[in-house]
Amino acid sequence: METYCNDCPRRCGVVRAAFWDEKKMPGFCHSPLQPVVARAALHQWEEPCISGSHGSGAVFFTGCNLRCCFCQNATISMGGTGVPITVDKLRELYGRLIAQGAHNINLVTPTPYKQAILASLAAPLPVPVVYNCGGYESQETIDDFKGKVQIFLPDLKYLDQNWPSATVLPKTIRKSPRRPSCACTTRSALMKWTTTASCGRASSSATSSCRAA
Ligand code: SF4
């Protein structure tokens, strides 16, 4: 049975392609259901509490549901850089990073691959899982990862409800439907069930911005 993708606030309602085909990728994120990974390596440049001394086990997924024009990983988020892999192979990548000493498995821009990643996490990992996203998430998706993810790392861009009309904002951000309220939804949903504390200063700052928006 065909299913229509509403996995993020874009709510594209399209039938996602099963496999990678650069010329035919329905949906704003331009991602297939099959995982596409651009890089998997120990990463030392996350927040210190995530990188620790050995590094975070970062898995960079190709595509993005935000596609900001200022993205520092544009070749990955919008340029199609990456290799299609199976769910079993994805699980193998986690194991390889853990064997190298990764303190955690850090899923970078995971939302478009929600179904495959949930399958890859069916069995618990021996280290925490980090959901490293743009904070543009649906309540349903956050709830689906409950018990699978221990640390959410939402990279919030802005939270002021009036900003989407400002001309200084990048076009792709202005066109993100309900971006500020979705960011607050993300925040509220996380506050309900995230048990692992995030860095204190970032956490309290985002909370006060949410109240002001
Ligand atoms: S995950 Fe991709 S296809 Fe699905 S609603 Fe979001 S942007 Fe659209």
Residues whose N, C-alpha, C, O or C-beta is under 5 A from the ligand:
A	BS01	SF4	C5 N6 D7 C8 R10 R11 C12 P26 G27 F28 C29 N65 T111 P112
